[in-house]
Amino acid sequence: MTLAQARKRYPMVPSEIVKWAVENIADVSDLERGLSRLEAAKRVQIKYSAA
């Protein structure tokens, strides 16, 4: 996965974290799992901070 693909797929994850993950996690499934969990955590944070 390229940096551009990851930024487009996980827009809520901060850029520096996406960049680090793409550069340092070789296994694509591990990369996707980690970024998707961060994306989900950000969504939960936003959902409950607005309440």
Gaussian input, Z-matrix of N, CA and C with variables (Angstrom, degrees):
# hf/3-21g

backbone

0 1
 N
 C     1     B1
 C     2     B2     1     A1
 N     3     B3     2     A2     1     D1
 C     4     B4     3     A3     2     D2
 C     5     B5     4     A4     3     D3
 N     6     B6     5     A5     4     D4
 C     7     B7     6     A6     5     D5
 C     8     B8     7     A7     6     D6
 N     9     B9     8     A8     7     D7
 C    10    B10     9     A9     8     D8
 C    11    B11    10    A10     9     D9
 N    12    B12    11    A11    10    D10
 C    13    B13    12    A12    11    D11
 C    14    B14    13    A13    12    D12
 N    15    B15    14    A14    13    D13
 C    16    B16    15    A15    14    D14
 C    17    B17    16    A16    15    D15
 N    18    B18    17    A17    16    D16
 C    19    B19    18    A18    17    D17
 C    20    B20    19    A19    18    D18
 N    21    B21    20    A20    19    D19
 C    22    B22    21    A21    20    D20
 C    23    B23    22    A22    21    D21
 N    24    B24    23    A23    22    D22
 C    25    B25    24    A24    23    D23
 C    26    B26    25    A25    24    D24
 N    27    B27    26    A26    25    D25
 C    28    B28    27    A27    26    D26
 C    29    B29    28    A28    27    D27
 N    30    B30    29    A29    28    D28
 C    31    B31    30    A30    29    D29
 C    32    B32    31    A31    30    D30
 N    33    B33    32    A32    31    D31
 C    34    B34    33    A33    32    D32
 C    35    B35    34    A34    33    D33
 N    36    B36    35    A35    34    D34
 C    37    B37    36    A36    35    D35
 C    38    B38    37    A37    36    D36
 N    39    B39    38    A38    37    D37
 C    40    B40    39    A39    38    D38
 C    41    B41    40    A40    39    D39
 N    42    B42    41    A41    40    D40
 C    43    B43    42    A42    41    D41
 C    44    B44    43    A43    42    D42
 N    45    B45    44    A44    43    D43
 C    46    B46    45    A45    44    D44
 C    47    B47    46    A46    45    D45
 N    48    B48    47    A47    46    D46
 C    49    B49    48    A48    47    D47
 C    50    B50    49    A49    48    D48
 N    51    B51    50    A50    49    D49
 C    52    B52    51    A51    50    D50
 C    53    B53    52    A52    51    D51
 N    54    B54    53    A53    52    D52
 C    55    B55    54    A54    53    D53
 C    56    B56    55    A55    54    D54
 N    57    B57    56    A56    55    D55
 C    58    B58    57    A57    56    D56
 C    59    B59    58    A58    57    D57
 N    60    B60    59    A59    58    D58
 C    61    B61    60    A60    59    D59
 C    62    B62    61    A61    60    D60
 N    63    B63    62    A62    61    D61
 C    64    B64    63    A63    62    D62
 C    65    B65    64    A64    63    D63
 N    66    B66    65    A65    64    D64
 C    67    B67    66    A66    65    D65
 C    68    B68    67    A67    66    D66
 N    69    B69    68    A68    67    D67
 C    70    B70    69    A69    68    D68
 C    71    B71    70    A70    69    D69
 N    72    B72    71    A71    70    D70
 C    73    B73    72    A72    71    D71
 C    74    B74    73    A73    72    D72
 N    75    B75    74    A74    73    D73
 C    76    B76    75    A75    74    D74
 C    77    B77    76    A76    75    D75
 N    78    B78    77    A77    76    D76
 C    79    B79    78    A78    77    D77
 C    80    B80    79    A79    78    D78
 N    81    B81    80    A80    79    D79
 C    82    B82    81    A81    80    D80
 C    83    B83    82    A82    81    D81
 N    84    B84    83    A83    82    D82
 C    85    B85    84    A84    83    D83
 C    86    B86    85    A85    84    D84
 N    87    B87    86    A86    85    D85
 C    88    B88    87    A87    86    D86
 C    89    B89    88    A88    87    D87
 N    90    B90    89    A89    88    D88
 C    91    B91    90    A90    89    D89
 C    92    B92    91    A91    90    D90
 N    93    B93    92    A92    91    D91
 C    94    B94    93    A93    92    D92
 C    95    B95    94    A94    93    D93
 N    96    B96    95    A95    94    D94
 C    97    B97    96    A96    95    D95
 C    98    B98    97    A97    96    D96
 N    99    B99    98    A98    97    D97
 C   100   B100    99    A99    98    D98
 C   101   B101   100   A100    99    D99
 N   102   B102   101   A101   100   D100
 C   103   B103   102   A102   101   D101
 C   104   B104   103   A103   102   D102
 N   105   B105   104   A104   103   D103
 C   106   B106   105   A105   104   D104
 C   107   B107   106   A106   105   D105
 N   108   B108   107   A107   106   D106
 C   109   B109   108   A108   107   D107
 C   110   B110   109   A109   108   D108
 N   111   B111   110   A110   109   D109
 C   112   B112   111   A111   110   D110
 C   113   B113   112   A112   111   D111
 N   114   B114   113   A113   112   D112
 C   115   B115   114   A114   113   D113
 C   116   B116   115   A115   114   D114
 N   117   B117   116   A116   115   D115
 C   118   B118   117   A117   116   D116
 C   119   B119   118   A118   117   D117
 N   120   B120   119   A119   118   D118
 C   121   B121   120   A120   119   D119
 C   122   B122   121   A121   120   D120
 N   123   B123   122   A122   121   D121
 C   124   B124   123   A123   122   D122
 C   125   B125   124   A124   123   D123
 N   126   B126   125   A125   124   D124
 C   127   B127   126   A126   125   D125
 C   128   B128   127   A127   126   D126
 N   129   B129   128   A128   127   D127
 C   130   B130   129   A129   128   D128
 C   131   B131   130   A130   129   D129
 N   132   B132   131   A131   130   D130
 C   133   B133   132   A132   131   D131
 C   134   B134   133   A133   132   D132
 N   135   B135   134   A134   133   D133
 C   136   B136   135   A135   134   D134
 C   137   B137   136   A136   135   D135
 N   138   B138   137   A137   136   D136
 C   139   B139   138   A138   137   D137
 C   140   B140   139   A139   138   D138
 N   141   B141   140   A140   139   D139
 C   142   B142   141   A141   140   D140
 C   143   B143   142   A142   141   D141
 N   144   B144   143   A143   142   D142
 C   145   B145   144   A144   143   D143
 C   146   B146   145   A145   144   D144
 N   147   B147   146   A146   145   D145
 C   148   B148   147   A147   146   D146
 C   149   B149   148   A148   147   D147
 N   150   B150   149   A149   148   D148
 C   151   B151   150   A150   149   D149
 C   152   B152   151   A151   150   D150

   B1=1.4456
   B2=1.5281
   B3=1.3096
   B4=1.4625
   B5=1.5301
   B6=1.3054
   B7=1.4676
   B8=1.5287
   B9=1.3204
   B10=1.4712
   B11=1.5269
   B12=1.3265
   B13=1.4596
   B14=1.5245
   B15=1.3191
   B16=1.4581
   B17=1.5250
   B18=1.3078
   B19=1.4738
   B20=1.5169
   B21=1.3420
   B22=1.4614
   B23=1.5361
   B24=1.3207
   B25=1.4636
   B26=1.5289
   B27=1.3402
   B28=1.4676
   B29=1.5316
   B30=1.3260
   B31=1.4722
   B32=1.5293
   B33=1.3256
   B34=1.4634
   B35=1.5226
   B36=1.3319
   B37=1.4611
   B38=1.5374
   B39=1.3214
   B40=1.4617
   B41=1.5436
   B42=1.3178
   B43=1.4722
   B44=1.5159
   B45=1.3358
   B46=1.4628
   B47=1.5247
   B48=1.3277
   B49=1.4644
   B50=1.5265
   B51=1.3244
   B52=1.4659
   B53=1.5190
   B54=1.3194
   B55=1.4661
   B56=1.5301
   B57=1.3278
   B58=1.4657
   B59=1.5229
   B60=1.3299
   B61=1.4591
   B62=1.5318
   B63=1.3197
   B64=1.4646
   B65=1.5276
   B66=1.3172
   B67=1.4706
   B68=1.5251
   B69=1.3322
   B70=1.4592
   B71=1.5246
   B72=1.3107
   B73=1.4637
   B74=1.5238
   B75=1.3230
   B76=1.4603
   B77=1.5325
   B78=1.3128
   B79=1.4639
   B80=1.5329
   B81=1.3251
   B82=1.4604
   B83=1.5285
   B84=1.3170
   B85=1.4676
   B86=1.5299
   B87=1.3327
   B88=1.4668
   B89=1.5235
   B90=1.3200
   B91=1.4660
   B92=1.5253
   B93=1.3192
   B94=1.4621
   B95=1.5237
   B96=1.3277
   B97=1.4659
   B98=1.5322
   B99=1.3117
   B100=1.4593
   B101=1.5139
   B102=1.3199
   B103=1.4630
   B104=1.5254
   B105=1.3236
   B106=1.4651
   B107=1.5281
   B108=1.3220
   B109=1.4727
   B110=1.5232
   B111=1.3156
   B112=1.4705
   B113=1.5211
   B114=1.3205
   B115=1.4625
   B116=1.5347
   B117=1.3243
   B118=1.4641
   B119=1.5241
   B120=1.3222
   B121=1.4605
   B122=1.5276
   B123=1.3105
   B124=1.4695
   B125=1.5275
   B126=1.3366
   B127=1.4676
   B128=1.5290
   B129=1.3221
   B130=1.4659
   B131=1.5206
   B132=1.3321
   B133=1.4653
   B134=1.5253
   B135=1.3060
   B136=1.4639
   B137=1.5286
   B138=1.3241
   B139=1.4626
   B140=1.5161
   B141=1.3234
   B142=1.4597
   B143=1.5186
   B144=1.2966
   B145=1.4630
   B146=1.5306
   B147=1.3271
   B148=1.4507
   B149=1.5316
   B150=1.3024
   B151=1.4693
   B152=1.5095
   A1=107.44
   A2=115.56
   A3=119.55
   A4=109.83
   A5=114.87
   A6=120.43
   A7=110.55
   A8=117.44
   A9=121.02
   A10=111.40
   A11=117.10
   A12=120.89
   A13=110.66
   A14=116.56
   A15=120.66
   A16=111.16
   A17=118.36
   A18=121.33
   A19=110.71
   A20=116.16
   A21=119.92
   A22=110.79
   A23=117.47
   A24=122.05
   A25=112.57
   A26=117.05
   A27=121.77
   A28=109.61
   A29=117.48
   A30=120.45
   A31=114.66
   A32=118.67
   A33=120.33
   A34=113.20
   A35=116.69
   A36=120.79
   A37=107.72
   A38=118.27
   A39=120.79
   A40=112.47
   A41=115.10
   A42=121.97
   A43=113.33
   A44=117.24
   A45=119.17
   A46=111.93
   A47=117.04
   A48=120.27
   A49=110.32
   A50=117.27
   A51=120.71
   A52=110.01
   A53=116.71
   A54=121.01
   A55=110.65
   A56=116.57
   A57=120.04
   A58=110.64
   A59=116.84
   A60=120.92
   A61=111.47
   A62=116.99
   A63=120.54
   A64=110.78
   A65=116.68
   A66=120.54
   A67=113.06
   A68=118.67
   A69=120.61
   A70=116.60
   A71=118.45
   A72=120.35
   A73=108.06
   A74=115.68
   A75=121.08
   A76=112.82
   A77=117.38
   A78=121.13
   A79=109.18
   A80=116.25
   A81=121.08
   A82=111.86
   A83=117.64
   A84=118.72
   A85=110.86
   A86=117.69
   A87=120.77
   A88=110.68
   A89=115.97
   A90=121.59
   A91=110.37
   A92=116.60
   A93=120.94
   A94=111.68
   A95=117.06
   A96=120.68
   A97=110.45
   A98=117.06
   A99=120.73
   A100=112.85
   A101=116.33
   A102=119.45
   A103=111.61
   A104=117.23
   A105=118.72
   A106=110.68
   A107=117.59
   A108=120.15
   A109=110.99
   A110=116.81
   A111=119.62
   A112=110.76
   A113=116.71
   A114=121.58
   A115=109.98
   A116=116.45
   A117=120.70
   A118=111.08
   A119=117.10
   A120=120.97
   A121=110.84
   A122=116.37
   A123=120.26
   A124=110.57
   A125=116.26
   A126=119.88
   A127=111.26
   A128=117.45
   A129=121.55
   A130=110.15
   A131=116.08
   A132=120.49
   A133=110.55
   A134=116.80
   A135=120.43
   A136=110.80
   A137=116.01
   A138=120.70
   A139=111.97
   A140=117.17
   A141=120.21
   A142=113.73
   A143=118.34
   A144=119.06
   A145=110.71
   A146=116.87
   A147=120.97
   A148=112.01
   A149=116.70
   A150=120.17
   A151=112.74
   D1=134.81
   D2=178.93
   D3=-87.36
   D4=166.63
   D5=178.76
   D6=-60.91
   D7=-42.67
   D8=-179.97
   D9=-62.94
   D10=-41.84
   D11=178.63
   D12=-63.76
   D13=-43.02
   D14=-179.47
   D15=-65.76
   D16=-41.56
   D17=179.12
   D18=-63.17
   D19=-39.33
   D20=-179.71
   D21=-70.12
   D22=-38.73
   D23=-176.08
   D24=-77.78
   D25=-30.84
   D26=-177.73
   D27=-125.82
   D28=70.94
   D29=-173.31
   D30=-69.55
   D31=-20.75
   D32=-177.24
   D33=-86.86
   D34=-13.88
   D35=178.80
   D36=-79.42
   D37=131.73
   D38=-179.28
   D39=-56.11
   D40=143.12
   D41=-175.62
   D42=-55.05
   D43=-42.24
   D44=-176.98
   D45=-67.26
   D46=-31.07
   D47=177.35
   D48=-72.51
   D49=-42.58
   D50=177.49
   D51=-61.41
   D52=-44.41
   D53=-179.81
   D54=-60.70
   D55=-47.13
   D56=179.77
   D57=-61.71
   D58=-44.79
   D59=-177.37
   D60=-62.76
   D61=-44.62
   D62=179.95
   D63=-62.99
   D64=-38.69
   D65=-178.89
   D66=-75.16
   D67=-28.16
   D68=-169.93
   D69=-113.63
   D70=-11.72
   D71=179.65
   D72=-109.38
   D73=108.10
   D74=-174.03
   D75=-76.42
   D76=-36.43
   D77=-177.23
   D78=-78.19
   D79=118.66
   D80=-175.78
   D81=-62.57
   D82=-37.08
   D83=-179.78
   D84=-67.26
   D85=-37.85
   D86=175.88
   D87=-65.57
   D88=-41.09
   D89=178.57
   D90=-60.71
   D91=-49.60
   D92=-179.83
   D93=-63.11
   D94=-41.37
   D95=-179.86
   D96=-62.94
   D97=-45.94
   D98=-179.27
   D99=-64.94
   D100=-46.12
   D101=-179.19
   D102=-68.40
   D103=-35.53
   D104=178.95
   D105=-68.39
   D106=-35.26
   D107=176.66
   D108=-67.22
   D109=-39.41
   D110=176.58
   D111=-64.88
   D112=-41.05
   D113=178.11
   D114=-61.05
   D115=-45.49
   D116=-179.93
   D117=-64.07
   D118=-40.74
   D119=179.07
   D120=-63.39
   D121=-39.66
   D122=178.94
   D123=-65.25
   D124=-40.12
   D125=178.19
   D126=-63.33
   D127=-42.54
   D128=178.09
   D129=-63.80
   D130=-43.31
   D131=179.64
   D132=-59.10
   D133=-45.49
   D134=-179.20
   D135=-67.41
   D136=-41.59
   D137=-179.53
   D138=-58.88
   D139=-45.63
   D140=-175.25
   D141=-88.77
   D142=-15.27
   D143=176.32
   D144=-78.66
   D145=-23.87
   D146=179.75
   D147=-80.81
   D148=-17.50
   D149=-176.03
   D150=-80.35

